[in-house]
Structure formats: C-alpha cells, structure tokens
C-alpha cells in the first residue's frame, strides 16, 4: 500500500488541516495565560499546541512530506491572518462605552518581536518534525511509528524552543533561567505526545485504511518552499 493520488481530495486531510489551523490559532490566545504544572510554570498554550505536532506526524506518515509541507504553510498563513486582524482590531479605538480594552489588548496586542519570533520558531520546528518523520520512515521501512513520532517531536520542539525563547525573551528573562525553561517546555510537550500516542496510532491506522494511502518519500525535494510539488 504505497501510492498517492494527487487528483483526489481527501476529506480526512481537509479535516486535519482545519484542526491544525484551529489548534495554532487557539494556542496563540492561550499563550497569554501563565499556568503551573507542579514546580514548572508554562503558558496555557501547552494544552493545545502539541496537538499540531501530532497532526503533523499523522499527515507526514500517511501522505508524506509534501502534504505536511502544504499543511505547515497553510497553518502559517491562517495564523498570520488571525494575528493581523487581531492587531488591526486592537489598534482601532474602542467605543466610548467599551470597558474591555485592557483585556483585549493583553490577548491581541502581541509585541511584533514576539510575533515574528513565534512564526519563525513554528516554521523551523514544524519542518524539522516533518523531516525527521519522513527520513526515519524510509530508514526503518515504515516500522517503529511510535519511536518516530516521539523523536520527531523532540527534535521539532527543541528547534522551536532554541529559536523562540532566546530571541523572544532575551534580556527579559535572566539567561541562567533560559535552559530550564526551554527543557521544561520540551519535556512536557514530549510527555503529552507519549500519553496520547495510543490515540495517534489508531488515527494513523484508520486514516491509512480509509484513504488507502501510505506514502514513502523516495526521490522528493525537502525544499520547504516547493509547495506545489
């Protein structure tokens, strides 16, 4: 079972794409709240953001790197529109009777530095995640999905954290606190992936059986900008 019909529109792929975009946009809003897990303080975006990596894994496993590349750029575009429209709404003066300016600004008035870095970190982390999944599937001849899913998440989240935290919070958070903050984010998100792994495995099996797809990325380009391929 190793084929891909580029002319077919998959309802499941459309559903995963919508869910991927919703998770990214929701994570943007939830990132504005700080929460605690034991001794670790993280943003509430942790609740939903790892789901985007799980969807990335499913899409790359079933349809290959090319579809994952399309998914990532689609998520980037929808997230950008959300942030753009939010910033425009935040910049427009509120009505005289409006009392929610402060709360609205906390959610939608993101600093340009944070926005730019978060987009860069998302692109880098997501593509590293998809690349690791793709290459490991080839080298293992499709075996060990669980290992591939966890390792791709670790590499993707590490890349995301290494880019995001120093560039977004350098000079704001003490540098000596940065490594522990980055490691805690990666650790918690990886644990999240492991906990839901049985569900992910069932989703992959169902999707492969439903769409009759199980793509191996032989002789493809990993150029992240080659979307049409």
N, C-alpha and C positions, 0 to 999 in steps of 0.2 A: 504493500500500500504506500506508494511513493509517487504521487502526481500532484499537479496543481493546475486547475483550470482557471486561467486569468479572466475568462469571459463570464464566469459565474459570480453572481452577487450573493455572498453568504450572509444570511440573516444573523447567524451567531457572531460573525466578525463585526457586523454593524452594531450588535448589542454590546460586544466587548469594547468597541470603540466609544460608544456613548458612555458606558460605565467608566471607562478610563478617563474621559474628559470630566465627568461629574466628580470623580474622586480627586482629580487635580485641583479643580475649582473649589471643592469643599475643603480640601486641605489648606488652601490659601486663607479661607475665612477662619478655620480652626487654629491656624498658626498664631493668631492674635492672642490666644489664651495660653498661659503657662499652667501646667499641671505637674503633679508629683507621683512618681512610682517608687514608693519606699524612700530611699535616700537620693534618688535621681530626679532632677527637675527637667522636664522636657516640654515641648509645645504640644497642644492638643491635636495638631496635625498628624501626630503619630498614630492616632486612632484609624485614620483612613488612608494616609499616604502610601503605606506598604502595599495596599491593595493594587496600586498602579503597577508595582513591580511584579506582583503575582499575575496580573493580566498580561503584562509584557512577556512573562515566561510562557503563559498559555499560548499566546499568539505566535511567538517565535517557535515554540515546539511544534505546533500544528501546521502553520502556514509558512514558516521560515522567516529569515532575517528581513527580507524585502517587505513583507507585510508589517513586521514590527517597526521597521523604519517609517513606513507610512503612518502607523499608529502614533509613534512618538511625535512626529511633526504635526499631526492633526491635534494632538493634545497640547502641544506648544502653542499652536495658533489659537485654539479656543481659550486657553488660559490667558494668552496675551490680550484677547478681546475683552475678557472678563475684567482684567486689571485695568485696561484702558478705559472702558466705560465706567468702572468704579471711580477711577481718578477724575474723569470728567464730571461725574455727579458730585464728587467731593469738592471740586473746585467751584461749582456753581453755588452762589449764596443761597442759604436756606430761607424758607418763608418766615415772615415775622412771627408767626405762632409756633414755628418748629422748635422743639426743645431737645432734639436728639443729635445736634451737631457733633458733640464731643464723642459720643459712642460711634457714630457713623464714621468719623474721621479715624478712630482707632482701628476700624476694620478695613476701610478702603483707602485711607491716606497713607499708603505704604511709601517709604522713602525710595527714591529712584535707585539708590545704591543697593538696597535690599532686593528690589525687583529685578534689576539687571543680573545680580549675582545668583539669585534663585533660579532664573531662567537658564543661565549658563550651567549651573550645577545640575539642574534637571536634565538638560540635553546630554551632558557628559556622562552622568550616572546611568541614564536610561540606555544609551547606546553601548556603554560598557557591559551592562547587564545582558542586552540582546546579543552582543558579540560573543561573550563567554558562553551563553546558552547554545548558540549556533555552532561554535567551534568544538565544544565538548560533545555535542550530539554527534558530530561527524567522527571525532576520535574514538567515541565509545560505541559507534554503530547503533545509536539510538537507545542504549541501555543506561541505567542509573539516573533516571529522571530526577529523583529526589536529591541526589548529590548535586546534580547540575543546577537545579532550582535554588538550592541553598547557597552554593558557591557563587553563582551569578549575582545573587542578591548581595552577598558580602562585598564582592568587587564593585558592584554598582553603588551601593550605599557608602562604601569607603571613598570612592571617587567623588560622590555628591558632597560628603562631609568635608573632605580635604579642600574642596573648592569653596564651598559655601561659608563655613564658619570663619576661616581666617580673613576672607575678603569682605564678608558682611559685618563681622563683629570685631575685627582687628582694631585695637585702640579703644574699644568699648568694654570688652571682656578681657580681664587680665590674661596674658599669654600663657601663664602657667596653668590656667584653668582650661585652656582650649583642648588639650589632648583628652582629658577625662570627659569633657562634654561631647566631643566627637565620637569617642569609643562607646559611650553610653547610648548615643543615638543609633549607631550601627548595631550594637548588641541587642537592644530592644527590638529593632526592626527585624533582625535576623531571627530572634526568638518568635516573633509574630509569625514570620514565614513558616517556621518549623511547626508551630501549633496548628496552623491551617493547612499544612501540607497534605493531609489525607483528603481534604476537600478539593485542593488543587489537582491532585492526581485523578480524582473522579471526574472533575470538569474536563481535564485533558482527554481522558478515555472517552467520555461522552461526545466531545467535540470531534475527535478523530472519527468515531463511528458514525456520527450524524452527517458530517461533511465529506467523509471518505478522503481525508487529507492527512498526510504525514510527510511533510517536506524535509528533504535533506539539502543543505545549502552547498551543493557542489558547483564549482565554477561560477560563483557570483561575485559581484563587487560589494565590498563593505564600505564604500564611499557613502558617508551619511547624507550627502546632498543629492544622490542619484535616486530621487524619489520615484520617477516614472518607471524605473526598471523593476 
